[in-house]
């Protein structure tokens, strides 16, 4: 009588392998992986913080270098604005052009060009004035209506600042028709009282030099220089010098990148108010460091997992293996399979159980030995019955084929009044000799194809030019074994039923190939085909045990394939009436290459 089941006994219902698995997962694997995951998270945070700090230093370095250029331009503008003699020459009203050019050649020209020559970052430096006696050219221009409409002029005149860093799209002074994007420092030259004319110093920065600053950090960051209107003035990987790219772009905020971007303002001076430099990390350096941290974490995790796992496997393998083996053999007893456990049992409790089990199975085998003998004898009788049926089916094939062949020769002789049919007789002799020499039930595909070629030569002689055949055999299948005359029967059936009543060209195609699972043999003819109703009838009678006397060839081939290959062979008939008929045989490749298949049916 079974005792009352306790709630705690639910553990006993769990299979042994799952108990061991739970112990391993909860006590070994999960704790180790959790520790390694926390370790990796902490390392990742440290790496990210360190690389973020390095990137911020890189951005600050670019800001510093750029501001060095801007501040030097401011210093130059201050020098020009503080030069009283120069400003007096610019404010002088010249009586004629000759007087102006004398002043230009002696003072004005060298005043601007000296800065261009000394500072590579200055693209152009010049003065715009309202003095009408100044001649346009070089570094000096009279303020025109177009100049007064320009963006830089509106900015410097609308505010109270004397110095302004600005970006705009305007005319290139050195190439007036050319429109470009400029980054310029604009300065009012109004340091002295009583100046009769307004003057503005314009210093255009060479953007190539600014991009050189960006390129120094291109392995780590991509830069965008934004003006006070939040417009992109310059990027690391873009240029705005040519006509097709001379448009200032509004900055679009990318939420996915905004958290990673490093933004710096260009100092606290009024002339750089609103200007920003945005650095976007390339990610390669950070990703490299993160990958390195991940590799170290994985190596540590693998080592800390493998060693405890090996210890656990060594400890429980002996116990688990023997218990599972004993359980498996005891389940076989349920199905009357009394197999002994062939292994070293050991001297512990499980070893004692295995020895007791082996003694029990030995006694049971001795008791029922007579019953097994009777069963074996019964199976032998059933096998003899199958062999007799198979021989009967094969005996139907040979006379049937011989009758059709002799009939073909008779038709030829009567129709064409041939006196000599040497080739036909020779092929017939070879065929009959082959039939007599074939003692095995299974032959190679190569032997079967050779037999088919002799038969098709006879049919070729019969139909003459109205008949062609094509044999396409993969060399890898030549040694596969199939029932003899199985494919020949299909070819003969095509000639007799498919092509005989066809007018015009007759053709038969035989192919044999192999895929990973099956040997595939296909016989196709362009004969009269089979109607759908008749085709369904043929398919249903192939599997029937009743012999209707029709389609003997197809039925014999089908039955032999099922017997030889334990009903694992495939036999498919496809037909389109008045077009073609195709019959496909599929044999499992393991059976087609196994020489024991024939022995099992002998």
C-alpha positions in Angstrom: 0.0 0.0 0.0 1.4 3.4 -1.0 2.0 5.9 1.8 0.6 9.4 1.8 2.4 11.7 -0.5 4.1 14.6 1.3 4.4 18.0 -0.4 8.2 17.9 0.0 8.2 14.7 -2.0 7.7 16.7 -5.2 11.5 16.7 -5.5 11.3 13.0 -6.1 9.2 13.5 -9.2 11.9 15.5 -11.0 14.2 13.4 -13.3 17.7 13.0 -12.0 19.4 14.9 -14.9 17.2 17.9 -14.2 18.2 17.8 -10.5 21.8 17.9 -11.5 21.1 20.6 -14.0 19.4 22.8 -11.4 22.2 22.4 -9.0 24.8 23.3 -11.7 22.8 26.3 -12.9 21.7 27.8 -9.6 24.9 27.1 -7.5 27.6 27.4 -10.2 26.8 28.9 -13.5 24.4 31.7 -12.6 26.5 33.1 -9.7 29.7 33.1 -11.8 28.0 34.7 -14.8 26.4 37.3 -12.6 29.7 38.3 -11.0 31.3 38.5 -14.4 28.5 40.6 -15.8 28.8 43.1 -12.9 32.6 43.1 -13.5 32.1 43.9 -17.1 29.6 46.6 -16.4 31.9 48.3 -14.0 34.9 48.1 -16.4 32.7 49.4 -19.2 31.7 52.4 -17.2 35.3 53.2 -16.3 36.4 52.9 -19.9 33.5 55.0 -21.1 34.2 57.7 -18.5 38.0 57.7 -19.3 37.4 57.9 -23.0 34.8 60.6 -22.5 37.3 62.7 -20.6 39.9 62.2 -23.4 37.4 63.3 -26.0 36.5 66.4 -24.0 40.2 67.3 -23.9 40.4 66.9 -27.7 37.4 69.2 -28.2 38.9 71.7 -25.8 42.1 71.5 -27.7 40.4 72.3 -31.0 38.5 75.2 -29.4 41.7 76.6 -27.9 43.5 76.4 -31.3 40.6 78.0 -33.1 40.3 80.7 -30.6 44.1 81.4 -30.9 43.4 82.1 -34.6 40.4 84.3 -33.8 42.2 86.2 -31.0 45.2 86.8 -33.2 42.9 88.3 -35.8 41.3 90.5 -33.1 44.8 91.6 -32.1 45.6 92.5 -35.7 42.4 94.4 -36.1 43.2 96.3 -32.9 46.6 97.2 -34.2 45.1 98.5 -37.5 42.4 100.4 -35.6 45.0 102.0 -33.3 47.3 103.2 -36.1 46.5 106.9 -36.2 48.7 107.6 -39.3 47.1 104.8 -41.2 43.6 106.0 -40.3 44.4 109.5 -41.4 45.6 108.3 -44.8 42.4 106.4 -45.1 40.3 109.5 -44.2 42.2 111.8 -46.5 40.3 113.2 -49.5 42.5 112.7 -52.5 42.3 115.3 -55.2 42.9 112.8 -58.0 43.8 109.1 -58.6 47.5 109.9 -58.9 47.6 111.2 -55.4 45.7 108.1 -54.1 48.0 105.6 -55.9 51.1 107.4 -54.5 49.6 106.8 -51.0 48.6 103.3 -51.9 52.1 102.3 -53.1 53.9 103.9 -50.3 51.7 102.9 -47.3 48.4 101.3 -47.9 49.3 98.2 -50.0 52.0 96.9 -47.6 49.8 97.6 -44.6 47.4 94.7 -45.5 49.8 92.4 -47.3 52.2 92.2 -44.4 49.5 90.4 -42.4 48.6 88.1 -45.2 52.2 87.0 -45.7 52.8 86.6 -41.9 49.7 84.6 -41.1 48.7 81.6 -43.2 45.2 81.4 -41.7 44.2 84.8 -43.2 42.6 84.2 -46.6 42.0 87.9 -47.3 42.2 91.1 -45.4 40.8 94.5 -46.5 39.0 97.7 -45.6 35.6 98.9 -46.7 35.2 102.7 -46.5 32.8 105.5 -47.4 35.7 107.7 -48.7 34.7 108.2 -52.4 38.3 109.1 -53.4 39.5 105.6 -52.6 39.9 103.4 -55.7 38.5 99.9 -55.6 41.1 97.2 -55.8 43.6 95.1 -53.8 42.6 95.4 -50.2 40.5 98.5 -50.3 36.9 99.0 -51.5 34.3 101.8 -51.3 31.1 100.6 -49.6 28.6 99.9 -52.3 24.9 99.4 -52.1 25.4 95.6 -52.5 28.0 95.7 -49.6 25.4 97.5 -47.4 22.9 94.7 -48.1 25.4 92.0 -47.2 24.9 90.0 -44.0 28.2 91.0 -42.4 27.5 94.7 -42.9 24.0 94.4 -41.3 25.4 92.5 -38.3 28.3 95.0 -37.6 26.1 98.1 -38.1 23.1 96.8 -36.1 25.0 96.2 -32.9 27.1 98.2 -30.6 30.1 95.8 -30.7 33.2 97.0 -32.4 34.5 93.5 -33.2 32.3 90.7 -34.6 33.0 87.1 -35.7 30.5 86.2 -38.3 29.7 83.7 -41.0 27.9 84.5 -44.2 27.6 83.8 -47.9 29.0 86.6 -50.0 31.2 87.7 -52.8 34.8 86.8 -53.0 36.7 90.1 -53.2 39.5 88.4 -55.1 37.0 86.9 -57.5 33.9 89.1 -57.5 31.5 86.8 -59.4 32.4 83.9 -57.0 30.0 83.3 -54.2 31.4 81.5 -51.1 30.8 80.8 -47.5 33.1 83.1 -45.3 34.0 83.1 -41.7 35.2 86.7 -41.1 36.3 89.0 -38.3 34.7 92.5 -38.8 36.1 95.5 -37.0 34.9 99.1 -36.9 37.9 101.5 -37.5 36.5 104.3 -35.3 39.1 104.7 -32.5 39.7 108.4 -33.1 37.2 111.3 -32.9 36.6 113.5 -35.9 37.0 110.8 -38.5 35.0 111.9 -41.6 34.4 108.5 -43.1 33.2 105.1 -41.8 35.6 102.3 -42.2 35.3 98.5 -41.6 38.2 96.1 -41.5 37.3 92.6 -42.8 39.6 89.6 -42.1 38.5 86.4 -43.9 39.8 83.2 -42.3 41.2 80.5 -44.4 38.8 77.6 -43.8 41.4 75.0 -44.9 43.4 75.9 -41.8 40.4 75.4 -39.5 39.7 72.0 -41.1 43.3 71.1 -40.4 42.5 71.5 -36.7 39.6 69.1 -37.2 41.8 66.6 -39.0 44.2 66.3 -36.1 41.4 64.7 -34.1 39.7 62.8 -36.9 40.5 59.4 -35.4 38.4 60.3 -32.4 35.9 63.0 -33.3 33.9 64.5 -36.1 33.4 68.3 -35.7 30.8 70.8 -36.6 31.4 74.6 -36.2 28.1 76.4 -35.6 27.6 80.2 -35.8 25.4 82.4 -33.6 22.3 81.4 -35.7 22.8 77.7 -35.1 24.0 77.2 -38.7 26.7 74.7 -39.7 29.6 76.7 -41.0 32.2 73.9 -41.3 32.3 70.1 -40.8 35.1 67.6 -40.6 34.2 65.7 -43.7 32.5 68.4 -45.8 33.7 71.6 -47.5 31.6 74.6 -48.5 34.1 76.3 -50.8 32.6 75.5 -54.2 29.4 76.9 -55.8 27.4 73.7 -55.3 28.0 73.6 -51.6 28.1 77.3 -50.6 25.0 77.1 -48.4 25.0 77.5 -44.6 23.1 74.6 -43.2 20.7 74.7 -40.3 21.7 72.4 -37.5 19.4 69.4 -37.2 19.3 67.8 -33.7 19.8 64.0 -33.8 18.4 62.6 -30.6 20.4 59.4 -31.0 23.7 61.4 -31.2 22.9 64.3 -28.9 23.7 62.4 -25.7 27.1 61.5 -27.1 28.0 64.9 -28.5 30.4 67.2 -26.7 29.5 70.9 -27.1 31.8 73.8 -26.3 31.2 77.6 -26.7 34.0 79.6 -28.2 35.1 81.6 -25.1 33.3 84.4 -23.3 34.2 87.3 -25.6 31.3 89.2 -27.0 32.4 88.7 -30.6 32.1 84.9 -30.3 28.8 84.9 -28.5 26.5 82.1 -29.8 29.4 80.3 -31.6 29.8 76.6 -30.7 31.9 73.7 -31.6 30.3 70.3 -31.5 32.3 67.1 -31.4 30.7 63.8 -32.2 32.7 60.7 -31.1 33.8 58.4 -33.9 33.4 55.4 -31.6 36.3 53.4 -33.0 38.6 54.1 -30.0 35.8 53.6 -27.5 34.6 50.4 -29.3 38.2 49.1 -29.3 38.5 49.6 -25.5 35.1 48.2 -24.9 35.9 45.1 -27.0 39.2 44.7 -25.0 37.2 44.9 -21.8 34.7 42.4 -23.1 37.4 40.0 -24.2 39.0 40.1 -20.7 35.6 39.5 -19.1 34.9 36.6 -21.4 38.3 35.0 -20.7 37.8 35.4 -17.0 34.2 34.0 -17.3 35.3 31.0 -19.3 38.1 30.1 -16.9 35.8 30.5 -13.8 33.1 28.4 -15.5 35.2 25.6 -17.0 37.1 24.7 -13.9 34.0 24.2 -11.6 32.2 22.5 -14.5 35.0 20.0 -15.0 35.0 19.2 -11.3 31.3 18.7 -11.2 31.4 16.5 -14.3 34.1 14.3 -12.8 32.3 14.0 -9.5 28.7 13.2 -10.8 29.5 11.5 -14.1 30.1 8.2 -12.4 26.9 8.3 -10.5 24.7 9.8 -13.2 25.9 7.6 -16.0 25.4 4.3 -14.2 21.9 5.4 -12.9 20.7 6.4 -16.3 22.1 3.2 -17.9 20.3 1.1 -15.2 17.1 3.0 -15.8 17.3 2.5 -19.5 17.8 -1.2 -19.3 15.0 -1.6 -16.8 12.7 0.2 -19.3 13.8 -2.3 -21.9 12.5 -5.1 -19.7 9.0 -3.7 -20.1 9.3 -4.4 -23.8 10.7 -7.9 -23.2 14.3 -6.9 -24.0 16.5 -8.5 -21.4 19.9 -7.0 -22.0 22.8 -7.1 -19.5 24.7 -4.0 -18.6 28.2 -4.5 -19.9 30.4 -2.2 -17.8 32.5 -2.1 -14.7 29.8 -1.7 -12.0 31.9 -0.4 -9.1 31.8 -1.4 -5.5 29.3 1.2 -4.2 25.5 0.8 -3.8 24.8 1.5 -7.5 27.3 -1.2 -8.5 25.4 -3.7 -6.4 22.2 -2.8 -8.1 23.7 -3.3 -11.5 25.1 -6.7 -10.6 21.7 -7.8 -9.2 20.0 -6.6 -12.4 22.4 -8.6 -14.6 21.8 -11.8 -12.6 18.0 -11.2 -13.0 18.1 -10.7 -16.8 20.3 -13.8 -17.2 17.8 -16.0 -15.4 14.9 -14.5 -17.4 16.7 -15.2 -20.8 17.2 -18.8 -19.8 13.6 -19.2 -18.9 12.1 -17.8 -22.1 14.8 -19.2 -24.5 12.4 -21.7 -25.9 9.8 -19.0 -26.6 12.3 -16.9 -28.6 13.3 -20.0 -30.7 9.7 -20.4 -31.7 9.4 -16.7 -32.6 12.5 -17.0 -34.8 11.1 -20.0 -36.6 7.9 -18.1 -37.3 9.8 -15.1 -38.7 11.8 -17.4 -41.0 8.6 -18.8 -42.4 7.3 -15.3 -43.1 10.5 -14.4 -44.8 10.3 -17.4 -47.0 6.8 -16.3 -48.0 8.0 -12.9 -49.0 10.9 -14.3 -50.9 8.6 -16.6 -52.8 6.3 -13.7 -53.8 9.3 -11.7 -55.0 10.6 -14.5 -57.2 7.1 -14.8 -58.6 7.0 -11.1 -59.5 10.5 -11.3 -61.1 9.5 -14.3 -63.1 6.7 -12.3 -64.7 9.2 -9.7 -66.0 11.5 -11.9 -68.1 8.9 -13.6 -70.4 7.1 -10.3 -70.8 10.2 -8.6 -72.0 11.2 -11.4 -74.3 7.8 -11.5 -75.9 7.8 -7.7 -76.6 11.3 -7.9 -78.1 10.5 -10.7 -80.4 7.3 -9.0 -81.5 9.3 -5.8 -82.3 11.6 -7.9 -84.6 8.6 -9.5 -86.3 7.0 -6.1 -87.0 10.3 -4.8 -88.5 10.8 -7.8 -90.8 7.2 -7.8 -92.1 7.1 -4.0 -92.7 10.4 -3.4 -94.3 11.1 -6.9 -95.7 14.5 -6.9 -94.1 16.6 -10.0 -94.9 19.3 -9.2 -92.4 18.7 -7.8 -89.0 22.2 -8.5 -87.7 22.4 -5.7 -85.2 19.0 -6.4 -83.8 19.8 -10.1 -83.4 23.1 -9.3 -81.9 21.6 -7.0 -79.3 18.9 -9.5 -78.5 21.6 -12.2 -78.0 23.5 -9.9 -75.6 20.3 -9.1 -73.8 19.4 -12.8 -73.3 23.0 -13.6 -72.3 22.8 -10.8 -69.7 19.5 -12.2 -68.4 21.0 -15.6 -68.0 24.2 -14.3 -66.3 22.4 -12.1 -63.8 22.1 -14.2 -60.7 21.8 -11.4 -58.2 18.5 -9.6 -57.6 20.2 -6.3 -57.2 22.6 -4.9 -59.9 24.5 -1.6 -60.3 23.0 1.4 -62.1 25.8 1.0 -64.7 24.7 -2.5 -65.5 21.1 -1.5 -65.8 21.9 1.4 -68.1 24.1 -0.8 -70.3 21.1 -3.2 -70.7 18.8 -0.3 -71.5 21.1 1.0 -74.2 21.0 -2.4 -76.0 17.2 -2.4 -75.8 16.9 1.2 -77.1 19.1 0.4 -80.0 16.6 -2.3 -81.0 13.8 0.3 -80.7 15.9 2.8 -82.7 16.2 0.2 -85.5 12.4 -0.2 -85.3 11.4 3.4 -85.5 14.4 4.7 -87.5 14.8 8.5 -87.7 11.5 9.0 -85.9 13.0 7.8 -82.6 15.8 9.3 -80.5 16.8 8.7 -76.9 19.0 10.5 -74.4 20.7 9.0 -71.4 22.1 11.4 -68.8 23.8 9.5 -65.9 25.7 11.1 -63.1 29.0 9.1 -62.7 28.7 9.2 -58.9 25.6 6.9 -59.1 27.0 4.1 -61.4 27.8 1.9 -58.4 24.4 2.3 -56.7 22.4 -0.9 -56.5 18.9 -1.2 -57.8 16.5 -4.2 -58.7 17.5 -5.6 -62.1 15.3 -4.6 -65.0 13.4 -2.1 -62.9 14.3 0.9 -65.1 14.3 -1.2 -68.3 10.7 -2.1 -67.6 9.8 1.6 -67.4 11.6 2.3 -70.7 9.9 -0.7 -72.4 6.5 0.6 -71.1 7.2 4.0 -72.6 8.1 2.5 -76.0 5.1 0.2 -76.1 2.3 2.3 -74.6 3.7 5.9 -74.9 5.4 6.1 -78.3 3.9 3.4 -80.5 0.8 5.4 -81.5 2.6 8.7 -81.8 3.1 10.3 -85.2 6.2 12.3 -85.7 9.4 12.4 -83.6 9.6 10.1 -80.6 12.0 10.6 -77.7 12.9 9.0 -74.5 15.1 10.6 -71.8 16.6 8.5 -69.0 18.5 10.3 -66.2 20.0 9.2 -62.9 21.4 11.6 -60.2 22.0 11.8 -56.5 21.3 14.4 -53.8 22.0 14.3 -50.0 19.1 12.0 -49.3 18.2 9.9 -52.4 19.1 8.3 -55.7 16.8 9.7 -58.3 16.0 8.0 -61.6 13.7 9.6 -64.1 12.3 8.1 -67.4 10.5 10.6 -69.6 8.8 10.2 -73.0 6.9 12.5 -75.3 4.2 10.0 -76.1 0.5 10.2 -75.9 0.4 10.5 -72.1 -2.2 9.3 -69.7 -5.5 10.9 -68.9 -6.2 12.1 -65.4 -8.8 9.5 -64.7 -6.7 6.6 -65.9 -3.6 8.0 -64.1 -5.5 8.0 -60.8 -6.6 4.4 -61.5 -3.1 3.3 -62.1 -1.8 4.9 -58.9 -4.5 3.3 -56.8 -3.9 -0.2 -58.3 -0.1 -0.1 -57.9 -0.6 -0.5 -54.1 -3.4 -3.0 -54.4 -2.9 -6.7 -53.5 -5.3 -7.7 -56.3 -3.7 -8.5 -59.7 -6.0 -7.1 -62.4 -3.7 -8.2 -65.2 -3.2 -4.6 -66.4 0.0 -2.5 -66.1 2.0 -5.6 -65.1 5.3 -3.9 -65.7 4.6 -0.8 -63.6 3.1 -2.9 -60.8 6.0 -5.3 -60.7 8.6 -2.5 -60.6 6.6 -0.8 -57.8 6.2 -4.0 -55.7 9.9 -4.9 -56.1 11.0 -1.5 -55.0 8.8 -1.6 -51.9 10.0 -5.1 -51.0 13.7 -4.4 -51.4 13.7 -1.1 -49.7 11.2 -1.7 -46.9 8.6 0.6 -48.4 11.0 3.6 -48.2 11.4 3.9 -51.9 9.4 6.5 -53.9 7.6 5.8 -57.1 5.9 8.8 -58.9 4.0 9.0 -62.2 3.3 12.4 -63.8 1.7 12.8 -67.2 0.2 15.4 -69.4 -2.1 13.9 -72.0 -0.7 14.2 -75.6 2.5 15.7 -74.3 4.6 13.6 -72.1 4.8 11.1 -69.3 7.5 11.1 -66.5 8.1 8.3 -64.0 10.5 9.0 -61.1 12.1 6.5 -58.7 13.6 7.7 -55.5 15.7 5.3 -53.4 17.2 6.3 -50.0 20.9 6.8 -50.6 21.9 4.7 -47.6 20.0 1.7 -49.0 21.1 2.3 -52.6 24.8 2.1 -51.4 24.3 -0.7 -48.8 25.3 -4.1 -50.2 23.4 -5.7 -47.3 20.0 -4.7 -48.8 20.1 -7.6 -51.2 21.3 -10.1 -48.6 18.3 -9.2 -46.4 16.0 -10.4 -49.2 17.8 -13.5 -50.4 
